[in-house]
Amino acid sequence: MARATVRDVARATGLSIATVSRVLNGQANVAEHTRELVLRTVAGLGAQAPRARGAKPAGPICVRCPYPLTDYFGLIVTSVVETLALHHRQVVLSAGTSAQRASVLPGLASRSDVAGAVLILPPEPAEELVRLRDRRFPYVVVDPRTELPRDVASVSAAHFAGARRLMAHLVELGHRRIGIIGGPEDWQAGDGRMAGYAAALSDVGVLPSAELLRHVDEPTTENGYLVARDLLDLADRPTALVAFNDKMAVGALRAARERGLDVPRDLSVAGFDDLDLSRATQPELTTVRQPLQEMGRMAVTLLMRLLDRHELEALHVELATELVVRASTGPVPRG
């Protein structure tokens, strides 16, 4: 893609080169309507905004994770913070469910006290992330909720490949009637995993059954229990259950136990994430390991390169997952 020059933008807007430069360098002494005019013009030219030259922006990094910092999110945030410390960067943390109600993104580019951001599963619509990019604020998304433009840096796990390998494992054990306890329907991770499950089933000529597919708004242990209970009460119940994460798989184990089903003799159960929780169940959970800490480290590496004004070619980075087979999955029940 061609790169616009400051002169091109100045000519198109009728502004001075100095004013355009101030906007593109993120300086605060520019009227907001002038800033928006320059950014709209850059976008209209069908080109990338020119990168400012000079020293790496100093200051803390905003780490936004609007969820409770337990297990999954806690591992990512801890890794991000520890890696930033290696780069001698302090952290401005926006975390917890109350942070979901805070409007953080629109003001980030105007803040003089932060140099960049790591955004973990941001709940904001993609349009807000694009606007932040257009203002040339450096940030990296970890585990994006929705599909992002190619030029927004992100790090995630290989959800499709991990889900396909997990389903292939169950198929190899003879399972064909497999219940899927899915997560929120608007999460990109869920889309990738569903595609992976479907691909493995199609390899043996099986189409996913709508009767055996359920989604929840929040992937909690309780919701996993409630959905598993409904699936196991079907007249023709599934021989295996695959949950969106390990927490919901734990709920599925509870539902199976209440119905007197032995896992894995009567029912196989599998999760996703490989949290410590997966090794604390009875039996221990078969699951897919996500490299959560490496996702945090990689996000910081990409952000540091953005702050150094490097050109990034691999902007959407997917890290490999690993199938971990434990005692909660076994051959399909006979009869």
C-alpha positions as CSV (number, residue, x, y, z in Angstrom):
1,M,0.0,0.0,0.0
2,A,1.4,3.4,-0.9
3,R,2.4,5.7,2.0
4,A,1.0,9.2,2.1
5,T,3.4,12.0,2.7
6,V,2.9,15.0,5.0
7,R,2.8,17.2,1.9
8,D,0.1,15.0,0.3
9,V,-2.1,15.4,3.4
10,A,-1.5,19.1,3.7
11,R,-2.4,19.7,0.1
12,A,-5.6,17.7,0.4
13,T,-6.7,19.5,3.6
14,G,-5.5,23.0,2.9
15,L,-3.6,22.9,6.2
16,S,0.0,23.8,6.7
17,I,2.7,21.0,6.7
18,A,3.5,22.0,10.3
19,T,-0.1,21.5,11.5
20,V,-0.4,18.1,9.7
21,S,2.9,17.0,11.3
22,R,1.6,17.9,14.7
23,V,-1.5,15.7,14.2
24,L,0.5,12.8,12.9
25,N,3.0,13.1,15.7
26,G,0.1,12.9,18.3
27,Q,0.8,16.3,19.7
28,A,-1.9,17.8,21.9
29,N,-1.8,21.4,20.7
30,V,-4.2,20.8,17.8
31,A,-7.9,21.5,17.7
32,E,-10.0,18.3,17.7
33,H,-11.8,19.2,14.5
34,T,-8.5,19.7,12.8
35,R,-7.2,16.4,14.0
36,E,-10.3,14.6,12.7
37,L,-10.0,16.3,9.4
38,V,-6.4,15.1,9.0
39,L,-7.2,11.6,10.0
40,R,-10.2,11.4,7.7
41,T,-8.1,12.7,4.8
42,V,-5.4,10.1,5.4
43,A,-8.0,7.4,5.3
44,G,-9.6,8.9,2.2
45,L,-6.3,8.9,0.4
46,G,-6.4,5.1,0.7
47,A,-2.9,5.1,2.3
48,Q,-1.3,4.6,5.6
49,A,-0.6,7.6,7.9
50,P,3.0,8.6,7.8
51,R,4.9,7.4,10.9
52,A,6.4,10.0,13.1
53,R,10.2,9.9,13.5
54,G,12.2,10.4,16.6
55,A,12.7,8.7,20.0
56,K,10.6,5.9,21.3
57,P,7.6,7.3,23.2
58,A,8.4,7.2,26.9
59,G,5.9,6.5,29.7
60,P,3.9,3.7,31.2
61,I,1.8,1.1,29.2
62,C,-1.9,0.8,29.7
63,V,-2.9,-2.8,30.3
64,R,-6.7,-3.2,29.9
65,C,-8.4,-6.5,31.0
66,P,-12.0,-5.8,31.9
67,Y,-12.5,-9.2,33.6
68,P,-11.7,-10.7,37.0
69,L,-8.0,-11.5,37.1
70,T,-8.4,-15.2,38.0
71,D,-6.8,-18.2,36.2
72,Y,-7.1,-17.4,32.4
73,F,-6.9,-13.6,32.5
74,G,-4.6,-13.5,35.5
75,L,-2.0,-15.6,33.7
76,I,-2.0,-13.3,30.7
77,V,-1.9,-10.1,32.7
78,T,0.9,-11.4,34.9
79,S,2.9,-12.3,31.9
80,V,2.3,-8.9,30.3
81,V,3.3,-7.0,33.4
82,E,6.4,-9.1,34.1
83,T,7.6,-8.7,30.5
84,L,7.0,-5.0,30.5
85,A,9.2,-4.8,33.7
86,L,12.0,-6.3,31.6
87,H,11.6,-3.3,29.3
88,H,11.6,-1.0,32.3
89,R,8.1,0.1,31.7
90,Q,5.5,0.8,34.4
91,V,1.9,-0.2,34.0
92,V,-1.4,1.6,34.2
93,L,-3.9,-1.2,34.9
94,S,-7.6,-1.2,34.0
95,A,-9.1,-4.5,35.1
96,G,-12.1,-6.2,36.7
97,T,-15.7,-6.3,35.6
98,S,-16.3,-2.7,36.6
99,A,-13.8,-1.7,34.0
100,Q,-16.2,-2.9,31.3
101,R,-18.3,0.2,32.0
102,A,-15.4,2.5,31.7
103,S,-14.9,4.3,28.4
104,V,-11.2,3.9,28.1
105,L,-10.3,3.6,24.4
106,P,-11.6,7.0,23.1
107,G,-9.3,8.9,25.4
108,L,-6.2,6.8,25.2
109,A,-4.6,8.6,22.2
110,S,-4.9,12.0,24.0
111,R,-3.3,10.8,27.2
112,S,0.2,12.1,27.8
113,D,0.8,9.7,30.7
114,V,0.7,6.4,28.6
115,A,2.9,5.5,25.6
116,G,0.9,2.5,24.4
117,A,-1.5,-0.3,25.4
118,V,-2.1,-4.0,25.6
119,L,-5.8,-4.7,25.3
120,I,-6.9,-8.2,26.4
121,L,-10.2,-9.5,24.9
122,P,-11.5,-5.9,24.5
123,P,-15.3,-5.8,24.7
124,E,-15.4,-2.6,22.6
125,P,-16.6,-2.8,19.0
126,A,-14.0,-3.1,16.3
127,E,-14.9,0.4,15.1
128,E,-13.4,1.9,18.3
129,L,-10.2,-0.1,17.8
130,V,-10.0,1.2,14.3
131,R,-10.4,4.8,15.4
132,L,-7.7,4.3,17.9
133,R,-5.4,2.9,15.2
134,D,-6.3,5.9,13.0
135,R,-5.0,8.2,15.7
136,R,-1.7,6.4,15.5
137,F,-1.8,5.2,19.1
138,P,0.4,2.0,19.4
139,Y,-1.5,-0.9,20.9
140,V,-1.7,-4.7,20.6
141,V,-4.8,-6.9,21.1
142,V,-4.6,-10.2,23.0
143,D,-7.3,-12.8,22.1
144,P,-9.5,-10.4,20.1
145,R,-13.2,-10.9,20.6
146,T,-14.1,-9.9,17.0
147,E,-12.3,-10.0,13.7
148,L,-9.8,-7.1,13.3
149,P,-8.4,-5.3,10.3
150,R,-5.2,-6.7,9.0
151,D,-3.1,-3.8,10.2
152,V,-4.1,-4.0,13.8
153,A,-1.6,-6.1,15.8
154,S,-3.0,-9.0,17.7
155,V,-2.0,-12.2,19.4
156,S,-4.2,-15.3,19.9
157,A,-4.0,-19.1,20.1
158,A,-4.6,-21.4,17.2
159,H,-8.3,-22.1,18.1
160,F,-9.2,-23.9,14.9
161,A,-6.3,-26.3,15.0
162,G,-6.7,-27.0,18.7
163,A,-10.4,-27.7,18.5
164,R,-9.9,-29.9,15.4
165,R,-7.3,-32.0,17.1
166,L,-9.5,-32.4,20.2
167,M,-12.5,-33.5,18.2
168,A,-10.3,-35.8,16.1
169,H,-9.2,-37.5,19.4
170,L,-12.8,-38.2,20.3
171,V,-13.6,-39.4,16.8
172,E,-10.7,-41.8,17.0
173,L,-12.2,-43.1,20.2
174,G,-15.4,-43.9,18.2
175,H,-17.6,-41.0,19.3
176,R,-20.0,-39.5,16.8
177,R,-22.8,-38.1,18.9
178,I,-20.8,-35.3,20.6
179,G,-22.4,-32.4,22.6
180,I,-20.7,-29.0,22.3
181,I,-21.1,-26.5,25.1
182,G,-20.1,-23.4,23.3
183,G,-19.1,-20.0,24.7
184,P,-20.5,-16.6,23.7
185,E,-21.6,-16.5,20.0
186,D,-19.9,-13.2,19.3
187,W,-16.4,-14.3,20.3
188,Q,-14.0,-15.0,17.5
189,A,-12.4,-17.8,19.6
190,G,-15.7,-19.6,19.6
191,D,-16.0,-19.3,15.8
192,G,-12.6,-20.8,15.3
193,R,-13.2,-23.7,17.6
194,M,-16.6,-24.4,16.1
195,A,-15.1,-24.6,12.7
196,G,-12.4,-26.9,14.0
197,Y,-15.0,-29.3,15.6
198,A,-17.0,-29.4,12.4
199,A,-13.9,-30.1,10.3
200,A,-13.0,-33.1,12.4
201,L,-16.5,-34.5,12.3
202,S,-16.8,-34.0,8.5
203,D,-13.6,-36.0,8.1
204,V,-15.7,-39.1,9.1
205,G,-18.8,-38.0,7.3
206,V,-20.7,-36.6,10.3
207,L,-22.5,-33.2,10.3
208,P,-22.7,-31.4,13.6
209,S,-26.2,-31.7,15.1
210,A,-28.0,-28.5,16.0
211,E,-29.7,-30.5,18.9
212,L,-26.2,-31.0,20.4
213,L,-24.9,-27.5,20.1
214,R,-25.5,-24.9,22.8
215,H,-24.1,-21.5,23.5
216,V,-23.8,-19.5,26.7
217,D,-23.4,-15.7,27.4
218,E,-20.7,-16.3,29.9
219,P,-18.4,-19.4,30.0
220,T,-18.7,-20.2,33.8
221,T,-18.8,-23.5,35.7
222,E,-22.5,-23.0,36.5
223,N,-23.5,-22.4,32.9
224,G,-21.5,-25.5,31.9
225,Y,-23.4,-27.5,34.4
226,L,-26.8,-26.2,33.3
227,V,-26.1,-26.8,29.6
228,A,-24.6,-30.3,30.2
229,R,-27.6,-31.2,32.3
230,D,-29.9,-30.4,29.4
231,L,-27.8,-32.3,26.9
232,L,-27.6,-35.4,29.2
233,D,-31.3,-35.4,29.7
234,L,-32.0,-35.8,25.9
235,A,-33.7,-39.1,25.0
236,D,-30.6,-39.9,22.9
237,R,-27.9,-38.4,25.0
238,P,-24.4,-37.6,23.6
239,T,-21.6,-40.0,24.4
240,A,-19.1,-37.1,24.8
241,L,-19.2,-33.4,25.8
242,V,-16.8,-30.8,24.6
243,A,-16.8,-27.5,26.6
244,F,-15.7,-24.1,25.5
245,N,-13.3,-24.0,28.5
246,D,-12.1,-26.0,31.5
247,K,-14.6,-24.2,33.8
248,M,-17.6,-25.4,31.8
249,A,-16.1,-28.9,31.5
250,V,-16.0,-29.0,35.4
251,G,-19.7,-28.1,35.4
252,A,-20.3,-30.9,32.9
253,L,-18.5,-33.4,35.2
254,R,-20.9,-32.4,38.0
255,A,-24.0,-32.9,35.8
256,A,-22.7,-36.4,34.8
257,R,-22.0,-37.3,38.4
258,E,-25.6,-36.3,39.4
259,R,-26.9,-38.7,36.8
260,G,-24.8,-41.6,37.9
261,L,-22.7,-41.5,34.8
262,D,-19.1,-42.7,35.1
263,V,-16.5,-40.6,33.3
264,P,-15.1,-41.8,30.9
265,R,-16.8,-45.2,30.9
266,D,-20.3,-43.8,30.2
267,L,-19.4,-40.3,29.0
268,S,-16.3,-38.5,27.8
269,V,-15.7,-34.9,28.8
270,A,-13.1,-32.4,27.5
271,G,-12.3,-28.8,28.0
272,F,-10.1,-26.1,26.6
273,D,-7.3,-23.9,28.1
274,D,-5.4,-26.4,30.4
275,L,-5.8,-24.3,33.6
276,D,-4.6,-25.7,36.9
277,L,-8.3,-26.6,37.4
278,S,-8.1,-29.3,34.7
279,R,-5.6,-31.3,36.9
280,A,-7.7,-30.9,40.1
281,T,-10.8,-32.8,38.9
282,Q,-11.7,-36.4,39.2
283,P,-10.9,-37.7,36.7
284,E,-8.4,-35.2,35.4
285,L,-9.5,-33.4,32.3
286,T,-8.5,-33.9,28.7
287,T,-8.1,-30.4,27.3
288,V,-6.3,-28.1,24.8
289,R,-3.4,-26.2,26.2
290,Q,-3.3,-22.5,25.3
291,P,0.1,-20.7,25.6
292,L,-1.4,-18.0,27.8
293,Q,1.8,-16.7,29.2
294,E,3.5,-16.7,25.9
295,M,0.6,-14.7,24.4
296,G,1.3,-12.0,27.0
297,R,5.0,-12.0,26.2
298,M,4.4,-11.9,22.5
299,A,2.0,-9.0,22.8
300,V,4.6,-7.0,24.7
301,T,7.3,-7.9,22.0
302,L,5.0,-6.6,19.3
303,L,4.2,-3.4,21.2
304,M,7.8,-2.7,21.8
305,R,8.5,-3.0,18.1
306,L,5.6,-0.6,17.4
307,L,7.0,1.9,19.8
308,D,10.4,1.5,18.1
309,R,8.5,2.4,14.9
310,H,9.3,-0.9,13.2
311,E,7.2,-2.1,10.3
312,L,5.4,-5.3,11.3
313,E,4.5,-7.9,8.6
314,A,3.0,-10.6,10.8
315,L,0.4,-8.5,12.5
316,H,-2.0,-11.3,13.4
317,V,0.1,-13.8,15.3
318,E,-1.4,-17.2,16.2
319,L,0.5,-19.4,18.7
320,A,0.3,-23.1,18.6
321,T,-2.0,-25.1,20.9
322,E,-1.5,-28.6,22.3
323,L,-3.9,-31.4,22.9
324,V,-3.4,-32.8,26.5
325,V,-5.0,-36.2,26.9
326,R,-6.0,-37.2,30.4
327,A,-8.4,-39.6,32.0
328,S,-11.7,-37.9,31.3
329,T,-11.9,-39.2,27.7
330,G,-12.2,-42.8,26.6
331,P,-13.7,-45.2,24.0
332,V,-17.4,-44.7,23.1
333,P,-19.6,-46.8,25.3
334,R,-20.7,-50.2,23.9
335,G,-24.4,-50.6,23.2
